[in-house]
Amino acid sequence: MITIYDWFGYELPINERYRLIKEAGFDGVLLWWSKYLDRKDYRKGPQIVREAGLFIENIHTPFQVQNNLWLDNLDGEAATDCYLQCVEDCANLEISTMVVHLPDEDNPYNALGLDRIKRIAEKAEQLGVNVALENLWNLTNLSYVLEQVDSLRIGFCYDCAHHSRYYPDSNLLSMYGSRLMALHLHDNYGNATHRLPFDGTIDWVTTMKKIEETDYSGATAIEAMNWGYEGLSVDDFLHEAFERAKRLEALRFYNQ
């Protein structure tokens, strides 16, 4: 299965967006799930996605509130409520997984933040929703939460370009591959991430081999944006992204 992040850089009517994704060959999408970034129609997405013949692999919760999660104030409670609502949304819409950004390294974990994660985990367990915590510039917080919260519903979203950019010397898949729930596959070149695979510095042979060595059985998920590809039409970008994803699939399953 091959999926793509649904808001990949081109402004399009929502119906056309999912039609073009399907026509390019993709099986499903990762949905942006927030009013932020001027996505006021995001709640219409699931029905339109399914009418287009695509499946929903996961939703990406709003990163705009991520650093509030540890705060002992109303913003901290609002961030917690936001993620709790996302759990409910996934359950109501029959979406298995949601992706969450934890606070970054400038916002170290505390007991209150851990209690909030445990509240989210409890609700996720009750409703049967996976909460995949994504690696960014947040390894201290990510490691702490994954070590402290022993829940089958709290796991790992592996972002290969963030790994390469922020913590290239840490073997994240060895550390947390057993809890892998989602992938974000894109390339980076210097500080530029979200490039199409094979347009940066990531060793894809090694990366896909390590992914396949985990228990992950989900889709090969592309999170590239059109940043730096503005000369490509939306059709050309999507078809190129799909072809790159097929190359990753071939590497992923090469040794099976």
ChimeraX commands (.cxc) that place a marker at each C-alpha (Angstrom):
marker #1 position 0.00,0.00,0.00 radius 0.5
marker #1 position 1.18,3.51,-0.83 radius 0.5
marker #1 position -0.19,6.67,0.78 radius 0.5
marker #1 position 0.55,10.40,0.74 radius 0.5
marker #1 position 0.03,13.35,3.06 radius 0.5
marker #1 position -3.05,15.01,1.62 radius 0.5
marker #1 position -1.98,18.69,1.81 radius 0.5
marker #1 position 1.23,18.39,-0.21 radius 0.5
marker #1 position 1.70,22.05,-1.09 radius 0.5
marker #1 position -0.75,22.86,-3.87 radius 0.5
marker #1 position -3.95,24.78,-3.15 radius 0.5
marker #1 position -6.80,22.79,-4.69 radius 0.5
marker #1 position -10.52,22.27,-4.13 radius 0.5
marker #1 position -10.88,19.38,-1.73 radius 0.5
marker #1 position -12.79,17.12,-4.14 radius 0.5
marker #1 position -10.19,17.64,-6.87 radius 0.5
marker #1 position -7.38,17.01,-4.41 radius 0.5
marker #1 position -8.49,13.47,-3.61 radius 0.5
marker #1 position -9.49,12.69,-7.19 radius 0.5
marker #1 position -5.98,13.57,-8.39 radius 0.5
marker #1 position -4.35,11.56,-5.59 radius 0.5
marker #1 position -6.38,8.52,-6.61 radius 0.5
marker #1 position -5.65,8.99,-10.30 radius 0.5
marker #1 position -1.92,9.16,-9.59 radius 0.5
marker #1 position -2.11,5.63,-8.17 radius 0.5
marker #1 position -2.14,6.13,-4.40 radius 0.5
marker #1 position -4.16,3.78,-2.19 radius 0.5
marker #1 position -4.77,6.20,0.64 radius 0.5
marker #1 position -3.94,9.41,2.44 radius 0.5
marker #1 position -2.69,10.89,5.68 radius 0.5
marker #1 position -5.17,13.62,6.62 radius 0.5
marker #1 position -4.30,17.02,8.06 radius 0.5
marker #1 position -6.78,17.39,10.94 radius 0.5
marker #1 position -7.08,20.99,12.00 radius 0.5
marker #1 position -8.54,24.37,11.13 radius 0.5
marker #1 position -4.98,25.74,11.28 radius 0.5
marker #1 position -3.22,26.56,7.97 radius 0.5
marker #1 position -6.57,27.85,6.67 radius 0.5
marker #1 position -7.99,24.33,6.28 radius 0.5
marker #1 position -11.53,25.20,7.29 radius 0.5
marker #1 position -13.05,22.30,5.33 radius 0.5
marker #1 position -10.88,19.55,6.83 radius 0.5
marker #1 position -13.84,17.77,8.46 radius 0.5
marker #1 position -15.32,17.16,5.02 radius 0.5
marker #1 position -12.23,15.18,4.11 radius 0.5
marker #1 position -13.03,11.64,5.33 radius 0.5
marker #1 position -16.24,11.29,3.32 radius 0.5
marker #1 position -14.67,12.75,0.17 radius 0.5
marker #1 position -11.58,10.56,0.58 radius 0.5
marker #1 position -13.68,7.43,0.77 radius 0.5
marker #1 position -15.92,8.48,-2.11 radius 0.5
marker #1 position -12.75,8.86,-4.19 radius 0.5
marker #1 position -11.86,5.24,-3.46 radius 0.5
marker #1 position -9.03,5.99,-1.04 radius 0.5
marker #1 position -8.52,4.83,2.55 radius 0.5
marker #1 position -7.45,6.97,5.50 radius 0.5
marker #1 position -4.27,5.72,7.09 radius 0.5
marker #1 position -4.09,8.30,9.85 radius 0.5
marker #1 position -4.74,11.91,10.80 radius 0.5
marker #1 position -2.04,14.45,11.64 radius 0.5
marker #1 position -3.08,16.43,14.70 radius 0.5
marker #1 position -2.28,20.17,14.89 radius 0.5
marker #1 position 1.37,20.87,15.62 radius 0.5
marker #1 position 0.57,24.50,16.46 radius 0.5
marker #1 position -0.30,23.49,20.05 radius 0.5
marker #1 position 2.47,20.96,20.63 radius 0.5
marker #1 position 4.62,23.07,22.97 radius 0.5
marker #1 position 1.64,23.86,25.20 radius 0.5
marker #1 position 1.18,20.28,26.32 radius 0.5
marker #1 position 3.45,20.59,29.37 radius 0.5
marker #1 position 2.17,24.04,30.45 radius 0.5
marker #1 position 0.29,24.50,33.73 radius 0.5
marker #1 position -2.25,26.94,32.34 radius 0.5
marker #1 position -5.33,27.17,30.15 radius 0.5
marker #1 position -3.26,26.73,26.96 radius 0.5
marker #1 position -1.98,23.44,28.33 radius 0.5
marker #1 position -5.49,22.22,29.10 radius 0.5
marker #1 position -6.67,23.35,25.66 radius 0.5
marker #1 position -3.89,21.37,23.97 radius 0.5
marker #1 position -4.84,18.28,25.96 radius 0.5
marker #1 position -8.51,18.72,25.07 radius 0.5
marker #1 position -7.52,19.08,21.42 radius 0.5
marker #1 position -5.74,15.72,21.40 radius 0.5
marker #1 position -8.55,14.04,23.36 radius 0.5
marker #1 position -11.01,15.32,20.76 radius 0.5
marker #1 position -8.81,13.91,18.00 radius 0.5
marker #1 position -9.00,10.49,19.66 radius 0.5
marker #1 position -12.79,10.76,19.65 radius 0.5
marker #1 position -12.80,11.92,16.04 radius 0.5
marker #1 position -10.72,8.91,14.98 radius 0.5
marker #1 position -13.05,6.53,16.79 radius 0.5
marker #1 position -16.19,8.13,15.35 radius 0.5
marker #1 position -14.78,8.19,11.81 radius 0.5
marker #1 position -13.20,4.70,11.99 radius 0.5
marker #1 position -9.65,5.98,11.56 radius 0.5
marker #1 position -7.14,3.77,13.30 radius 0.5
marker #1 position -4.29,6.16,14.08 radius 0.5
marker #1 position -3.47,9.78,14.91 radius 0.5
marker #1 position 0.00,11.37,14.74 radius 0.5
marker #1 position 1.08,13.77,17.49 radius 0.5
marker #1 position 4.08,16.08,17.93 radius 0.5
marker #1 position 5.39,16.24,21.48 radius 0.5
marker #1 position 6.96,19.50,22.74 radius 0.5
marker #1 position 10.45,20.25,21.46 radius 0.5
marker #1 position 13.72,20.24,23.38 radius 0.5
marker #1 position 13.22,23.79,24.69 radius 0.5
marker #1 position 10.17,22.51,26.58 radius 0.5
marker #1 position 11.29,19.65,28.83 radius 0.5
marker #1 position 8.80,17.11,30.13 radius 0.5
marker #1 position 7.25,17.36,33.60 radius 0.5
marker #1 position 4.84,15.38,35.77 radius 0.5
marker #1 position 1.81,17.35,34.60 radius 0.5
marker #1 position 2.64,16.68,30.95 radius 0.5
marker #1 position 3.11,12.98,31.62 radius 0.5
marker #1 position -0.27,12.83,33.38 radius 0.5
marker #1 position -1.87,14.44,30.33 radius 0.5
marker #1 position -0.30,11.87,28.02 radius 0.5
marker #1 position -1.63,9.15,30.31 radius 0.5
marker #1 position -5.13,10.68,30.02 radius 0.5
marker #1 position -4.80,10.59,26.24 radius 0.5
marker #1 position -3.57,6.99,26.41 radius 0.5
marker #1 position -6.50,5.96,28.60 radius 0.5
marker #1 position -9.01,7.42,26.16 radius 0.5
marker #1 position -7.17,5.87,23.21 radius 0.5
marker #1 position -7.35,2.48,24.92 radius 0.5
marker #1 position -11.07,2.89,25.62 radius 0.5
marker #1 position -11.84,3.84,22.00 radius 0.5
marker #1 position -9.31,1.63,20.21 radius 0.5
marker #1 position -7.24,4.40,18.61 radius 0.5
marker #1 position -3.45,4.40,18.09 radius 0.5
marker #1 position -1.52,7.53,19.09 radius 0.5
marker #1 position 1.76,7.69,17.15 radius 0.5
marker #1 position 4.33,10.14,18.55 radius 0.5
marker #1 position 6.51,11.65,15.84 radius 0.5
marker #1 position 10.24,12.30,16.10 radius 0.5
marker #1 position 11.29,15.89,15.46 radius 0.5
marker #1 position 13.68,18.00,17.56 radius 0.5
marker #1 position 12.15,16.33,20.60 radius 0.5
marker #1 position 14.04,13.11,21.32 radius 0.5
marker #1 position 14.33,13.76,25.07 radius 0.5
marker #1 position 10.57,14.14,25.41 radius 0.5
marker #1 position 9.80,11.36,22.95 radius 0.5
marker #1 position 12.08,8.89,24.71 radius 0.5
marker #1 position 10.72,9.79,28.13 radius 0.5
marker #1 position 7.08,9.34,27.13 radius 0.5
marker #1 position 7.65,6.06,25.30 radius 0.5
marker #1 position 9.57,4.72,28.28 radius 0.5
marker #1 position 7.08,5.92,30.91 radius 0.5
marker #1 position 3.76,5.17,29.21 radius 0.5
marker #1 position 3.29,1.43,28.89 radius 0.5
marker #1 position 0.30,1.32,26.57 radius 0.5
marker #1 position -0.27,-0.62,23.37 radius 0.5
marker #1 position -2.06,2.49,22.07 radius 0.5
marker #1 position 0.93,4.83,22.48 radius 0.5
marker #1 position 3.57,4.26,19.83 radius 0.5
marker #1 position 5.99,5.78,17.34 radius 0.5
marker #1 position 5.66,7.66,14.05 radius 0.5
marker #1 position 9.01,7.43,12.29 radius 0.5
marker #1 position 9.94,10.49,10.23 radius 0.5
marker #1 position 13.11,9.63,8.34 radius 0.5
marker #1 position 14.06,13.17,7.29 radius 0.5
marker #1 position 13.60,14.57,10.80 radius 0.5
marker #1 position 15.77,11.70,12.02 radius 0.5
marker #1 position 18.47,12.52,9.48 radius 0.5
marker #1 position 18.36,16.23,10.24 radius 0.5
marker #1 position 18.16,16.28,14.04 radius 0.5
marker #1 position 19.53,13.00,15.44 radius 0.5
marker #1 position 21.48,11.20,12.70 radius 0.5
marker #1 position 23.61,9.27,15.21 radius 0.5
marker #1 position 20.63,7.78,17.11 radius 0.5
marker #1 position 19.21,4.49,15.84 radius 0.5
marker #1 position 15.57,5.36,16.36 radius 0.5
marker #1 position 14.19,2.30,14.60 radius 0.5
marker #1 position 16.27,0.03,16.76 radius 0.5
marker #1 position 15.10,1.90,19.85 radius 0.5
marker #1 position 11.39,2.18,19.04 radius 0.5
marker #1 position 10.72,0.06,15.96 radius 0.5
marker #1 position 8.72,-2.42,18.02 radius 0.5
marker #1 position 6.18,0.38,18.64 radius 0.5
marker #1 position 6.11,1.69,15.07 radius 0.5
marker #1 position 2.60,2.79,14.05 radius 0.5
marker #1 position 3.16,5.23,11.18 radius 0.5
marker #1 position 5.75,6.44,8.66 radius 0.5
marker #1 position 6.60,9.83,7.20 radius 0.5
marker #1 position 8.92,9.25,4.26 radius 0.5
marker #1 position 10.59,12.25,2.62 radius 0.5
marker #1 position 14.13,13.34,1.91 radius 0.5
marker #1 position 16.27,16.16,3.21 radius 0.5
marker #1 position 19.11,18.16,1.79 radius 0.5
marker #1 position 20.84,20.21,4.44 radius 0.5
marker #1 position 18.08,21.89,6.40 radius 0.5
marker #1 position 15.50,21.42,3.63 radius 0.5
marker #1 position 13.13,18.58,4.44 radius 0.5
marker #1 position 9.96,17.26,2.81 radius 0.5
marker #1 position 11.69,16.67,-0.50 radius 0.5
marker #1 position 10.75,13.75,-2.70 radius 0.5
marker #1 position 12.62,10.54,-1.83 radius 0.5
marker #1 position 15.95,10.21,-3.69 radius 0.5
marker #1 position 16.31,14.01,-3.97 radius 0.5
marker #1 position 18.39,14.38,-0.82 radius 0.5
marker #1 position 20.98,12.70,1.34 radius 0.5
marker #1 position 19.09,9.84,2.99 radius 0.5
marker #1 position 20.42,6.32,2.41 radius 0.5
marker #1 position 17.16,4.74,1.31 radius 0.5
marker #1 position 18.51,1.21,0.96 radius 0.5
marker #1 position 19.49,1.17,4.62 radius 0.5
marker #1 position 16.41,3.07,5.79 radius 0.5
marker #1 position 13.90,0.78,4.11 radius 0.5
marker #1 position 15.77,-2.31,5.28 radius 0.5
marker #1 position 15.59,-1.09,8.88 radius 0.5
marker #1 position 11.89,-0.35,8.53 radius 0.5
marker #1 position 11.22,-3.81,7.17 radius 0.5
marker #1 position 13.11,-5.34,10.10 radius 0.5
marker #1 position 10.49,-3.92,12.48 radius 0.5
marker #1 position 6.98,-5.33,12.97 radius 0.5
marker #1 position 5.46,-2.49,10.95 radius 0.5
marker #1 position 2.91,-3.70,8.41 radius 0.5
marker #1 position 1.37,-0.40,7.36 radius 0.5
marker #1 position 1.65,1.65,4.21 radius 0.5
marker #1 position 4.68,3.23,2.56 radius 0.5
marker #1 position 3.68,6.79,3.37 radius 0.5
marker #1 position 5.06,9.81,1.51 radius 0.5
marker #1 position 5.18,13.20,3.27 radius 0.5
marker #1 position 6.81,15.26,0.53 radius 0.5
marker #1 position 5.75,18.82,-0.25 radius 0.5
marker #1 position 6.08,20.77,-3.48 radius 0.5
marker #1 position 8.63,23.11,-1.89 radius 0.5
marker #1 position 11.33,23.38,-4.51 radius 0.5
marker #1 position 9.14,21.71,-7.13 radius 0.5
marker #1 position 7.00,24.70,-8.02 radius 0.5
marker #1 position 7.77,24.11,-11.70 radius 0.5
marker #1 position 5.89,20.82,-11.63 radius 0.5
marker #1 position 2.16,20.71,-12.22 radius 0.5
marker #1 position 0.15,19.02,-9.50 radius 0.5
marker #1 position -0.34,15.98,-11.75 radius 0.5
marker #1 position 3.39,15.72,-12.45 radius 0.5
marker #1 position 4.25,16.10,-8.77 radius 0.5
marker #1 position 1.80,13.40,-7.69 radius 0.5
marker #1 position 2.90,10.98,-10.39 radius 0.5
marker #1 position 6.56,11.58,-9.49 radius 0.5
marker #1 position 5.79,11.05,-5.80 radius 0.5
marker #1 position 4.02,7.79,-6.61 radius 0.5
marker #1 position 6.92,6.52,-8.72 radius 0.5
marker #1 position 9.37,7.33,-5.92 radius 0.5
marker #1 position 7.12,5.51,-3.45 radius 0.5
marker #1 position 7.12,2.42,-5.67 radius 0.5
marker #1 position 10.93,2.48,-5.61 radius 0.5
marker #1 position 10.79,2.60,-1.80 radius 0.5
marker #1 position 8.33,-0.32,-1.75 radius 0.5
marker #1 position 10.73,-2.35,-3.87 radius 0.5
marker #1 position 13.55,-1.64,-1.42 radius 0.5
marker #1 position 11.34,-2.33,1.59 radius 0.5
marker #1 position 10.30,-5.79,0.46 radius 0.5
marker #1 position 13.49,-6.72,-1.38 radius 0.5
marker #1 position 14.65,-9.24,1.21 radius 0.5
marker #1 position 11.31,-10.95,1.80 radius 0.5
marker link #1:1,2 radius 0.2
marker link #1:2,3 radius 0.2
marker link #1:3,4 radius 0.2
marker link #1:4,5 radius 0.2
marker link #1:5,6 radius 0.2
marker link #1:6,7 radius 0.2
marker link #1:7,8 radius 0.2
marker link #1:8,9 radius 0.2
marker link #1:9,10 radius 0.2
marker link #1:10,11 radius 0.2
marker link #1:11,12 radius 0.2
marker link #1:12,13 radius 0.2
marker link #1:13,14 radius 0.2
marker link #1:14,15 radius 0.2
marker link #1:15,16 radius 0.2
marker link #1:16,17 radius 0.2
marker link #1:17,18 radius 0.2
marker link #1:18,19 radius 0.2
marker link #1:19,20 radius 0.2
marker link #1:20,21 radius 0.2
marker link #1:21,22 radius 0.2
marker link #1:22,23 radius 0.2
marker link #1:23,24 radius 0.2
marker link #1:24,25 radius 0.2
marker link #1:25,26 radius 0.2
marker link #1:26,27 radius 0.2
marker link #1:27,28 radius 0.2
marker link #1:28,29 radius 0.2
marker link #1:29,30 radius 0.2
marker link #1:30,31 radius 0.2
marker link #1:31,32 radius 0.2
marker link #1:32,33 radius 0.2
marker link #1:33,34 radius 0.2
marker link #1:34,35 radius 0.2
marker link #1:35,36 radius 0.2
marker link #1:36,37 radius 0.2
marker link #1:37,38 radius 0.2
marker link #1:38,39 radius 0.2
marker link #1:39,40 radius 0.2
marker link #1:40,41 radius 0.2
marker link #1:41,42 radius 0.2
marker link #1:42,43 radius 0.2
marker link #1:43,44 radius 0.2
marker link #1:44,45 radius 0.2
marker link #1:45,46 radius 0.2
marker link #1:46,47 radius 0.2
marker link #1:47,48 radius 0.2
marker link #1:48,49 radius 0.2
marker link #1:49,50 radius 0.2
marker link #1:50,51 radius 0.2
marker link #1:51,52 radius 0.2
marker link #1:52,53 radius 0.2
marker link #1:53,54 radius 0.2
marker link #1:54,55 radius 0.2
marker link #1:55,56 radius 0.2
marker link #1:56,57 radius 0.2
marker link #1:57,58 radius 0.2
marker link #1:58,59 radius 0.2
marker link #1:59,60 radius 0.2
marker link #1:60,61 radius 0.2
marker link #1:61,62 radius 0.2
marker link #1:62,63 radius 0.2
marker link #1:63,64 radius 0.2
marker link #1:64,65 radius 0.2
marker link #1:65,66 radius 0.2
marker link #1:66,67 radius 0.2
marker link #1:67,68 radius 0.2
marker link #1:68,69 radius 0.2
marker link #1:69,70 radius 0.2
marker link #1:70,71 radius 0.2
marker link #1:71,72 radius 0.2
marker link #1:72,73 radius 0.2
marker link #1:73,74 radius 0.2
marker link #1:74,75 radius 0.2
marker link #1:75,76 radius 0.2
marker link #1:76,77 radius 0.2
marker link #1:77,78 radius 0.2
marker link #1:78,79 radius 0.2
marker link #1:79,80 radius 0.2
marker link #1:80,81 radius 0.2
marker link #1:81,82 radius 0.2
marker link #1:82,83 radius 0.2
marker link #1:83,84 radius 0.2
marker link #1:84,85 radius 0.2
marker link #1:85,86 radius 0.2
marker link #1:86,87 radius 0.2
marker link #1:87,88 radius 0.2
marker link #1:88,89 radius 0.2
marker link #1:89,90 radius 0.2
marker link #1:90,91 radius 0.2
marker link #1:91,92 radius 0.2
marker link #1:92,93 radius 0.2
marker link #1:93,94 radius 0.2
marker link #1:94,95 radius 0.2
marker link #1:95,96 radius 0.2
marker link #1:96,97 radius 0.2
marker link #1:97,98 radius 0.2
marker link #1:98,99 radius 0.2
marker link #1:99,100 radius 0.2
marker link #1:100,101 radius 0.2
marker link #1:101,102 radius 0.2
marker link #1:102,103 radius 0.2
marker link #1:103,104 radius 0.2
marker link #1:104,105 radius 0.2
marker link #1:105,106 radius 0.2
marker link #1:106,107 radius 0.2
marker link #1:107,108 radius 0.2
marker link #1:108,109 radius 0.2
marker link #1:109,110 radius 0.2
marker link #1:110,111 radius 0.2
marker link #1:111,112 radius 0.2
marker link #1:112,113 radius 0.2
marker link #1:113,114 radius 0.2
marker link #1:114,115 radius 0.2
marker link #1:115,116 radius 0.2
marker link #1:116,117 radius 0.2
marker link #1:117,118 radius 0.2
marker link #1:118,119 radius 0.2
marker link #1:119,120 radius 0.2
marker link #1:120,121 radius 0.2
marker link #1:121,122 radius 0.2
marker link #1:122,123 radius 0.2
marker link #1:123,124 radius 0.2
marker link #1:124,125 radius 0.2
marker link #1:125,126 radius 0.2
marker link #1:126,127 radius 0.2
marker link #1:127,128 radius 0.2
marker link #1:128,129 radius 0.2
marker link #1:129,130 radius 0.2
marker link #1:130,131 radius 0.2
marker link #1:131,132 radius 0.2
marker link #1:132,133 radius 0.2
marker link #1:133,134 radius 0.2
marker link #1:134,135 radius 0.2
marker link #1:135,136 radius 0.2
marker link #1:136,137 radius 0.2
marker link #1:137,138 radius 0.2
marker link #1:138,139 radius 0.2
marker link #1:139,140 radius 0.2
marker link #1:140,141 radius 0.2
marker link #1:141,142 radius 0.2
marker link #1:142,143 radius 0.2
marker link #1:143,144 radius 0.2
marker link #1:144,145 radius 0.2
marker link #1:145,146 radius 0.2
marker link #1:146,147 radius 0.2
marker link #1:147,148 radius 0.2
marker link #1:148,149 radius 0.2
marker link #1:149,150 radius 0.2
marker link #1:150,151 radius 0.2
marker link #1:151,152 radius 0.2
marker link #1:152,153 radius 0.2
marker link #1:153,154 radius 0.2
marker link #1:154,155 radius 0.2
marker link #1:155,156 radius 0.2
marker link #1:156,157 radius 0.2
marker link #1:157,158 radius 0.2
marker link #1:158,159 radius 0.2
marker link #1:159,160 radius 0.2
marker link #1:160,161 radius 0.2
marker link #1:161,162 radius 0.2
marker link #1:162,163 radius 0.2
marker link #1:163,164 radius 0.2
marker link #1:164,165 radius 0.2
marker link #1:165,166 radius 0.2
marker link #1:166,167 radius 0.2
marker link #1:167,168 radius 0.2
marker link #1:168,169 radius 0.2
marker link #1:169,170 radius 0.2
marker link #1:170,171 radius 0.2
marker link #1:171,172 radius 0.2
marker link #1:172,173 radius 0.2
marker link #1:173,174 radius 0.2
marker link #1:174,175 radius 0.2
marker link #1:175,176 radius 0.2
marker link #1:176,177 radius 0.2
marker link #1:177,178 radius 0.2
marker link #1:178,179 radius 0.2
marker link #1:179,180 radius 0.2
marker link #1:180,181 radius 0.2
marker link #1:181,182 radius 0.2
marker link #1:182,183 radius 0.2
marker link #1:183,184 radius 0.2
marker link #1:184,185 radius 0.2
marker link #1:185,186 radius 0.2
marker link #1:186,187 radius 0.2
marker link #1:187,188 radius 0.2
marker link #1:188,189 radius 0.2
marker link #1:189,190 radius 0.2
marker link #1:190,191 radius 0.2
marker link #1:191,192 radius 0.2
marker link #1:192,193 radius 0.2
marker link #1:193,194 radius 0.2
marker link #1:194,195 radius 0.2
marker link #1:195,196 radius 0.2
marker link #1:196,197 radius 0.2
marker link #1:197,198 radius 0.2
marker link #1:198,199 radius 0.2
marker link #1:199,200 radius 0.2
marker link #1:200,201 radius 0.2
marker link #1:201,202 radius 0.2
marker link #1:202,203 radius 0.2
marker link #1:203,204 radius 0.2
marker link #1:204,205 radius 0.2
marker link #1:205,206 radius 0.2
marker link #1:206,207 radius 0.2
marker link #1:207,208 radius 0.2
marker link #1:208,209 radius 0.2
marker link #1:209,210 radius 0.2
marker link #1:210,211 radius 0.2
marker link #1:211,212 radius 0.2
marker link #1:212,213 radius 0.2
marker link #1:213,214 radius 0.2
marker link #1:214,215 radius 0.2
marker link #1:215,216 radius 0.2
marker link #1:216,217 radius 0.2
marker link #1:217,218 radius 0.2
marker link #1:218,219 radius 0.2
marker link #1:219,220 radius 0.2
marker link #1:220,221 radius 0.2
marker link #1:221,222 radius 0.2
marker link #1:222,223 radius 0.2
marker link #1:223,224 radius 0.2
marker link #1:224,225 radius 0.2
marker link #1:225,226 radius 0.2
marker link #1:226,227 radius 0.2
marker link #1:227,228 radius 0.2
marker link #1:228,229 radius 0.2
marker link #1:229,230 radius 0.2
marker link #1:230,231 radius 0.2
marker link #1:231,232 radius 0.2
marker link #1:232,233 radius 0.2
marker link #1:233,234 radius 0.2
marker link #1:234,235 radius 0.2
marker link #1:235,236 radius 0.2
marker link #1:236,237 radius 0.2
marker link #1:237,238 radius 0.2
marker link #1:238,239 radius 0.2
marker link #1:239,240 radius 0.2
marker link #1:240,241 radius 0.2
marker link #1:241,242 radius 0.2
marker link #1:242,243 radius 0.2
marker link #1:243,244 radius 0.2
marker link #1:244,245 radius 0.2
marker link #1:245,246 radius 0.2
marker link #1:246,247 radius 0.2
marker link #1:247,248 radius 0.2
marker link #1:248,249 radius 0.2
marker link #1:249,250 radius 0.2
marker link #1:250,251 radius 0.2
marker link #1:251,252 radius 0.2
marker link #1:252,253 radius 0.2
marker link #1:253,254 radius 0.2
marker link #1:254,255 radius 0.2
marker link #1:255,256 radius 0.2
view
